[in-house]
């Protein structure tokens, strides 16, 4: 693949000559006349190596290096200086530069250093992902995030893990509820015992009581022998009750007694069976509202909800997308035997602009598919599925400022209406415009004024 080189220097002859020499060597080369222009190109493009002069207008080389490291940490810098000062070079290296050149530069020397730095970058990225593969905190292996909402989740996990308290995990599908439950278990005193998950909504109402509490031989047609329930199988460990909101009301009473008394009766049994399990429950429903409607037992809700962990949706923590992308690239490259070291900036932009209805699970599926079709060592926008590419407003906006603003306005209004569950009054308040103004805007932008969840699907 061709690598992208940026030359930042306020002297045009130097920019042009370096650009020509590096292009002859097969590199994609860009040029910038000052630090601000260079920073803009780094934001807009996937720059592998930036060769920058120390002395430039607007932003000098060191300031450019410091700013670029925050938005594109995988861009490597070579600093050029006309001052043969060891202190200048050391200062640049201390600020993150990988190499330096003394002006006037020798073209052969520039080519050699750029090629050497590209090779070093490839090895550094490969080693980075290899280290990620072999090192992980136990229980947090697949729980990825550095955003503020996820930091709060990690803090709660660490505080509650060492206790025996029941935990209720709430969040939309695809937010990683089972991963959080595993993290609590594997950081608890029960970590050497079983972690047993059961989806309360995936088992028929006729069978779930037997699955949870077991049955005695002859208890019902087909009960040819005694069966141990999951409450007993998980004795000493953790029982993860996923989609607890789907548990039938008649079984909620029995579950409450089992939690409070630490014993239960198998179906058809007369002798209580003791158990010592920790309960972690999860739901994508509002159990508090269900309890008010008598659709979920209030006493069971409070018994389960000793500690509640609310998981943010992926749309609420989009700054975690680059981390998640690298994690899934590493995971599926290992499974498929492929060697992909990351995703370029345009791909991350497209993924960050997408509306993630399916959460982290949807992102994982998209990255798995992209890896299958990727032919190089970097994921690009072309490897993404069409409906994700189409969501990147930065890529799809027209050149005309008027048309681009119109597209952005339409896209923003649609997203806000969806965010407020198609309630236009709430959406207008969030947009800080009157309801009549919202309807007028929708008409101007050709958004159906009768748009609803049903018309969308």
C-alpha positions as CSV (number, residue, x, y, z in Angstrom):
1,X,0.0,0.0,0.0
2,X,1.1,3.6,-0.6
3,X,1.8,5.6,2.6
4,X,0.8,9.2,3.1
5,X,3.5,11.8,3.8
6,X,2.9,15.4,4.8
7,X,5.6,18.1,4.3
8,X,5.1,21.2,6.4
9,X,7.4,24.1,5.6
10,X,6.9,27.8,4.9
11,X,9.6,27.7,2.2
12,X,8.0,26.7,-1.1
13,X,11.2,25.4,-2.8
14,X,11.8,23.0,0.1
15,X,8.1,21.8,0.1
16,X,8.1,21.3,-3.7
17,X,11.4,19.5,-4.0
18,X,10.7,17.2,-1.1
19,X,7.2,16.4,-2.4
20,X,8.6,15.6,-5.9
21,X,11.4,13.3,-4.5
22,X,9.1,11.4,-2.2
23,X,6.4,11.0,-4.9
24,X,9.1,9.4,-7.1
25,X,9.6,6.9,-4.4
26,X,5.9,5.9,-4.5
27,X,4.6,7.8,-1.5
28,X,1.3,9.8,-1.5
29,X,2.6,13.3,-0.6
30,X,0.9,16.5,0.6
31,X,2.3,19.9,1.5
32,X,1.4,22.6,3.9
33,X,2.7,26.2,4.1
34,X,2.2,26.7,7.8
35,X,1.4,24.8,11.0
36,X,-2.3,25.5,10.9
37,X,-2.7,24.2,7.4
38,X,-0.7,21.1,8.3
39,X,-2.9,20.4,11.4
40,X,-6.0,20.7,9.2
41,X,-4.6,18.1,6.7
42,X,-3.8,15.8,9.6
43,X,-7.4,16.1,10.8
44,X,-8.8,15.4,7.3
45,X,-6.4,12.7,6.1
46,X,-4.7,9.6,7.4
47,X,-1.1,10.9,7.6
48,X,1.6,8.3,8.3
49,X,4.6,10.6,8.5
50,X,4.8,14.3,8.9
51,X,8.1,16.1,8.0
52,X,7.9,19.5,9.5
53,X,10.1,22.5,9.9
54,X,10.6,23.9,13.4
55,X,10.2,27.5,12.5
56,X,6.8,28.2,10.8
57,X,4.1,30.8,11.1
58,X,0.8,30.3,13.0
59,X,1.9,27.0,14.6
60,X,5.6,26.1,14.9
61,X,6.8,22.5,14.5
62,X,6.7,21.7,18.2
63,X,3.2,23.1,18.6
64,X,2.0,21.2,15.5
65,X,3.5,18.0,17.0
66,X,1.8,18.5,20.3
67,X,-1.6,19.3,18.7
68,X,-1.4,16.5,16.2
69,X,-0.6,13.9,18.9
70,X,-4.0,14.4,20.4
71,X,-6.0,13.9,17.2
72,X,-3.8,11.5,15.3
73,X,-1.4,9.7,17.7
74,X,-0.4,7.2,15.0
75,X,1.1,10.0,12.8
76,X,4.9,9.9,13.2
77,X,7.0,13.1,13.0
78,X,10.4,14.0,11.6
79,X,11.5,17.5,12.6
80,X,13.6,19.7,10.3
81,X,15.7,22.6,11.7
82,X,18.1,25.0,10.2
83,X,19.8,25.4,13.5
84,X,22.5,22.7,14.1
85,X,21.7,22.8,17.8
86,X,21.7,19.6,19.8
87,X,19.2,21.2,22.3
88,X,16.7,21.9,19.5
89,X,16.8,18.3,18.3
90,X,16.5,16.9,21.9
91,X,13.6,19.2,22.6
92,X,11.8,17.9,19.5
93,X,12.5,14.3,20.4
94,X,11.3,14.9,24.0
95,X,8.0,16.2,22.6
96,X,7.4,13.0,20.6
97,X,9.3,13.4,17.3
98,X,10.8,10.1,16.0
99,X,13.7,11.7,14.1
100,X,15.2,15.0,13.0
101,X,16.9,16.5,10.0
102,X,19.4,19.4,9.8
103,X,18.9,21.8,6.9
104,X,19.9,21.8,4.1
105,X,18.6,18.3,3.9
106,X,20.1,15.6,1.7
107,X,17.3,13.9,-0.4
108,X,18.8,10.4,-0.1
109,X,18.9,10.9,3.7
110,X,15.3,12.0,3.7
111,X,14.2,9.0,1.7
112,X,16.2,6.6,3.9
113,X,14.8,8.0,7.1
114,X,11.2,8.0,5.9
115,X,11.4,4.4,4.7
116,X,13.1,3.4,8.0
117,X,10.3,5.2,10.0
118,X,7.6,3.5,7.9
119,X,9.1,0.1,8.7
120,X,9.4,1.0,12.4
121,X,5.7,2.2,12.4
122,X,4.5,-1.1,10.9
123,X,6.4,-3.1,13.6
124,X,5.3,-0.8,16.4
125,X,1.6,-1.2,15.4
126,X,2.0,-4.9,15.1
127,X,3.6,-5.2,18.5
128,X,1.0,-2.9,20.0
129,X,-1.9,-5.2,18.9
130,X,0.1,-8.3,19.8
131,X,0.5,-7.0,23.4
132,X,-3.2,-6.2,23.5
133,X,-3.9,-9.8,22.5
134,X,-1.8,-11.4,25.2
135,X,-2.4,-9.0,28.1
136,X,-5.7,-8.2,29.8
137,X,-7.1,-7.6,33.3
138,X,-9.0,-10.7,34.3
139,X,-12.7,-10.3,33.9
140,X,-12.3,-7.1,31.9
141,X,-11.0,-8.7,28.7
142,X,-13.8,-7.7,26.4
143,X,-15.1,-4.7,28.4
144,X,-13.6,-1.8,26.4
145,X,-13.9,2.0,27.0
146,X,-12.3,5.1,28.3
147,X,-15.2,7.5,28.1
148,X,-16.7,9.1,31.2
149,X,-19.8,6.9,31.2
150,X,-17.7,3.7,31.0
151,X,-15.3,4.9,33.7
152,X,-18.3,5.2,36.0
153,X,-19.4,1.7,35.1
154,X,-15.8,0.4,35.8
155,X,-15.8,2.1,39.2
156,X,-19.1,0.6,40.2
157,X,-18.0,-2.9,39.1
158,X,-14.8,-2.6,41.2
159,X,-16.8,-1.4,44.2
160,X,-19.5,-4.0,44.1
161,X,-17.5,-7.0,42.9
162,X,-16.0,-7.8,46.4
163,X,-19.5,-8.0,48.0
164,X,-22.3,-10.6,47.8
165,X,-24.9,-7.9,47.0
166,X,-27.4,-8.5,44.2
167,X,-26.8,-6.3,41.1
168,X,-29.3,-5.2,38.4
169,X,-27.7,-4.3,35.1
170,X,-29.9,-2.2,32.8
171,X,-29.3,-1.1,29.2
172,X,-30.3,-1.5,25.6
173,X,-29.6,-4.6,23.6
174,X,-25.9,-4.7,22.5
175,X,-24.5,-2.7,25.4
176,X,-22.6,-5.6,27.0
177,X,-24.7,-6.5,30.0
178,X,-23.3,-10.1,30.2
179,X,-19.8,-8.8,29.9
180,X,-20.4,-6.5,32.9
181,X,-21.9,-9.5,34.9
182,X,-18.8,-11.6,34.0
183,X,-16.5,-8.7,35.1
184,X,-18.2,-8.6,38.5
185,X,-18.0,-12.4,38.9
186,X,-14.4,-12.7,37.9
187,X,-13.3,-9.9,40.3
188,X,-15.3,-11.4,43.2
189,X,-14.6,-13.9,45.9
190,X,-16.6,-16.4,43.8
191,X,-14.3,-16.1,40.8
192,X,-13.1,-19.8,41.1
193,X,-16.8,-21.0,41.1
194,X,-19.2,-21.2,38.2
195,X,-20.7,-18.2,36.3
196,X,-24.0,-19.5,35.0
197,X,-26.0,-17.4,32.5
198,X,-29.7,-18.0,31.7
199,X,-31.9,-16.0,29.4
200,X,-35.3,-15.8,31.0
201,X,-37.0,-14.8,27.8
202,X,-35.6,-17.6,25.7
203,X,-37.1,-20.5,27.7
204,X,-40.8,-21.3,27.5
205,X,-43.0,-20.5,30.5
206,X,-43.7,-24.2,31.0
207,X,-40.0,-25.1,31.3
208,X,-38.4,-22.2,33.1
209,X,-39.4,-23.2,36.6
210,X,-37.9,-26.6,36.1
211,X,-34.7,-25.0,34.6
212,X,-34.3,-22.7,37.6
213,X,-35.3,-24.9,40.4
214,X,-35.1,-28.5,39.1
215,X,-37.8,-31.2,39.4
216,X,-38.4,-34.5,41.0
217,X,-39.1,-37.7,39.0
218,X,-42.7,-38.0,38.0
219,X,-43.5,-34.3,38.8
220,X,-45.0,-33.9,35.3
221,X,-45.3,-35.9,32.1
222,X,-41.8,-36.5,30.7
223,X,-40.1,-36.1,34.1
224,X,-38.4,-39.5,34.0
225,X,-35.8,-38.7,36.6
226,X,-34.7,-36.1,39.1
227,X,-33.2,-33.0,37.6
228,X,-31.0,-30.5,39.4
229,X,-32.0,-26.8,38.8
230,X,-29.6,-24.0,37.8
231,X,-30.0,-22.5,41.3
232,X,-28.2,-25.6,42.7
233,X,-25.8,-26.0,39.8
234,X,-24.6,-22.5,40.4
235,X,-24.2,-23.1,44.2
236,X,-21.2,-21.1,45.5
237,X,-21.0,-19.1,42.2
238,X,-23.0,-16.5,40.3
239,X,-26.3,-16.9,38.5
240,X,-26.8,-14.4,35.8
241,X,-30.5,-13.9,35.0
242,X,-30.6,-12.1,31.7
243,X,-33.9,-10.4,30.5
244,X,-35.3,-10.8,34.0
245,X,-38.3,-8.6,32.9
246,X,-39.6,-11.5,30.9
247,X,-39.9,-13.8,33.9
248,X,-43.6,-14.8,34.4
249,X,-45.2,-13.2,37.5
250,X,-46.0,-16.6,39.1
251,X,-42.3,-17.5,39.1
252,X,-41.2,-14.1,40.4
253,X,-42.7,-15.1,43.8
254,X,-40.6,-18.3,43.9
255,X,-37.5,-16.4,42.8
256,X,-38.0,-13.8,45.5
257,X,-38.2,-16.6,48.2
258,X,-35.1,-18.4,46.8
259,X,-33.1,-15.1,47.0
260,X,-34.4,-14.2,50.5
261,X,-34.3,-17.7,52.1
262,X,-31.4,-19.1,50.1
263,X,-33.5,-22.3,49.6
264,X,-36.2,-23.4,47.1
265,X,-38.5,-26.3,46.3
266,X,-37.9,-28.3,43.1
267,X,-41.0,-28.9,41.0
268,X,-42.9,-31.8,42.7
269,X,-40.6,-31.7,45.7
270,X,-41.5,-31.5,49.4
271,X,-38.0,-30.9,50.9
272,X,-36.4,-27.5,50.5
273,X,-33.0,-27.4,48.8
274,X,-30.4,-24.9,50.1
275,X,-28.2,-22.9,47.8
276,X,-25.7,-20.1,48.1
277,X,-25.7,-18.1,44.8
278,X,-25.1,-14.5,44.0
279,X,-27.8,-13.1,41.7
280,X,-26.9,-10.7,38.9
281,X,-29.9,-9.8,36.8
282,X,-30.1,-7.8,33.6
283,X,-32.9,-6.1,31.6
284,X,-33.5,-3.8,28.6
285,X,-36.8,-2.8,30.1
286,X,-37.8,-0.2,32.7
287,X,-38.6,-2.5,35.6
288,X,-39.6,0.4,37.8
289,X,-42.3,1.4,35.4
290,X,-43.3,-2.3,35.0
291,X,-43.6,-2.6,38.8
292,X,-45.9,0.5,38.9
293,X,-48.2,-1.2,36.3
294,X,-48.1,-4.5,38.3
295,X,-46.3,-6.2,35.4
296,X,-43.3,-6.9,37.6
297,X,-43.3,-7.6,41.4
298,X,-42.2,-4.5,43.2
299,X,-40.7,-6.5,46.1
300,X,-38.6,-8.5,43.7
301,X,-37.4,-5.4,41.9
302,X,-36.1,-3.8,45.1
303,X,-34.5,-7.2,46.1
304,X,-32.6,-7.4,42.8
305,X,-31.9,-3.6,42.6
306,X,-29.5,-3.4,45.6
307,X,-26.9,-2.0,43.2
308,X,-28.0,-0.8,39.7
309,X,-25.5,-0.4,36.8
310,X,-27.0,1.6,33.9
311,X,-25.0,0.9,30.7
312,X,-24.7,3.7,28.2
313,X,-25.6,3.0,24.6
314,X,-22.8,3.2,22.0
315,X,-24.3,6.5,20.8
316,X,-23.7,7.9,24.3
317,X,-20.0,6.9,24.2
318,X,-18.8,7.4,20.7
319,X,-15.3,8.3,21.8
320,X,-14.9,4.6,22.6
321,X,-15.4,3.6,19.0
322,X,-11.6,3.7,18.0
323,X,-10.8,1.4,21.0
324,X,-13.6,-1.0,20.1
325,X,-12.6,-1.0,16.5
326,X,-9.0,-2.0,17.3
327,X,-10.3,-4.6,19.8
328,X,-12.5,-6.3,17.2
329,X,-9.8,-6.0,14.5
330,X,-7.5,-7.8,16.8
331,X,-10.1,-10.4,17.7
332,X,-11.2,-11.3,14.2
333,X,-7.7,-11.1,12.7
334,X,-6.7,-13.7,15.2
335,X,-9.6,-15.9,14.3
336,X,-9.2,-15.5,10.5
337,X,-5.4,-15.5,10.4
338,X,-5.3,-12.1,8.8
339,X,-2.8,-9.3,9.4
340,X,-4.7,-6.0,9.7
341,X,-3.1,-3.4,12.0
342,X,-5.9,-0.8,12.2
343,X,-8.4,1.5,10.5
344,X,-7.7,4.8,8.8
345,X,-9.1,8.1,9.9
346,X,-11.9,8.2,7.3
347,X,-13.2,4.8,8.5
348,X,-13.3,6.0,12.1
349,X,-15.1,9.2,11.0
350,X,-17.7,7.1,9.2
351,X,-18.2,4.8,12.1
352,X,-18.5,7.7,14.5
353,X,-21.1,9.3,12.4
354,X,-23.3,6.2,12.3
355,X,-26.5,5.9,14.4
356,X,-25.8,2.7,16.4
357,X,-29.2,1.2,17.0
358,X,-27.7,-2.3,17.5
359,X,-25.0,-1.0,19.9
360,X,-21.6,-2.6,20.3
361,X,-22.9,-5.9,18.9
362,X,-23.7,-4.1,15.6
363,X,-20.3,-2.5,15.5
364,X,-18.6,-5.9,16.1
365,X,-20.6,-7.4,13.2
366,X,-19.6,-4.6,10.9
367,X,-15.9,-4.9,11.7
368,X,-16.0,-8.7,11.3
369,X,-17.5,-8.2,7.8
370,X,-15.0,-5.5,6.9
371,X,-12.1,-7.7,7.9
372,X,-13.4,-10.5,5.6
373,X,-13.4,-8.1,2.6
374,X,-10.3,-6.1,3.5
375,X,-7.4,-6.7,1.0
376,X,-4.8,-4.5,2.6
377,X,-3.3,-4.1,6.1
378,X,-5.5,-1.1,7.0
379,X,-9.3,-1.0,7.1
380,X,-10.8,1.7,4.8
381,X,-14.2,3.1,4.2
382,X,-14.5,0.9,1.1
383,X,-14.4,-2.2,3.4
384,X,-17.5,-1.0,5.3
385,X,-21.0,-2.1,4.5
386,X,-22.9,0.5,2.4
387,X,-25.4,1.6,5.0
388,X,-22.6,2.6,7.3
389,X,-20.7,4.5,4.5
390,X,-23.9,6.3,3.7
391,X,-24.3,7.5,7.3
392,X,-21.0,9.5,7.3
393,X,-22.3,13.0,6.7
394,X,-18.8,14.4,6.5
395,X,-18.1,12.2,3.5
396,X,-21.4,12.5,1.8
397,X,-22.0,16.3,2.0
398,X,-22.0,18.2,-1.3
399,X,-19.3,20.8,-2.0
400,X,-21.9,23.7,-2.1
401,X,-22.0,25.3,1.4
402,X,-25.7,26.0,1.0
403,X,-26.5,22.4,0.1
404,X,-24.2,21.0,2.8
405,X,-25.9,23.1,5.5
406,X,-29.3,22.0,4.3
407,X,-28.2,18.3,4.4
408,X,-26.7,18.8,7.9
409,X,-29.9,20.5,9.1
410,X,-32.1,17.7,7.8
411,X,-29.9,15.0,9.2
412,X,-29.7,16.7,12.6
413,X,-33.5,17.3,12.9
414,X,-34.2,13.6,11.9
415,X,-31.7,12.3,14.5
416,X,-33.2,14.6,17.2
417,X,-36.8,13.4,16.4
418,X,-35.7,9.8,16.6
419,X,-33.8,10.5,19.9
420,X,-37.0,11.7,21.5
421,X,-38.9,8.7,20.3
422,X,-40.7,10.7,17.5
423,X,-42.2,13.1,20.0
424,X,-42.0,16.4,18.0
425,X,-42.9,18.6,21.0
426,X,-39.9,17.2,23.0
427,X,-37.7,17.4,19.9
428,X,-38.6,21.0,19.3
429,X,-37.6,21.9,22.9
430,X,-34.3,20.1,22.5
431,X,-33.7,21.9,19.2
432,X,-34.6,25.2,21.0
433,X,-37.2,26.1,18.4
434,X,-41.0,26.4,18.5
435,X,-43.2,23.4,17.5
436,X,-44.6,25.4,14.6
437,X,-41.0,26.3,13.5
438,X,-40.1,22.6,13.6
439,X,-43.0,21.7,11.3
440,X,-42.1,24.5,8.9
441,X,-38.5,23.3,8.8
442,X,-39.6,19.7,8.2
443,X,-41.7,21.0,5.3
444,X,-38.8,23.0,3.8
445,X,-36.4,20.1,4.1
446,X,-38.9,17.5,2.8
447,X,-39.1,15.6,6.0
448,X,-42.6,13.9,6.3
449,X,-44.4,15.8,9.1
450,X,-46.2,12.6,10.0
451,X,-42.9,10.7,10.5
452,X,-43.1,8.1,13.2
453,X,-41.4,4.9,14.3
454,X,-43.9,2.9,12.2
455,X,-43.3,5.0,9.0
456,X,-39.5,4.6,9.5
457,X,-39.8,0.8,9.7
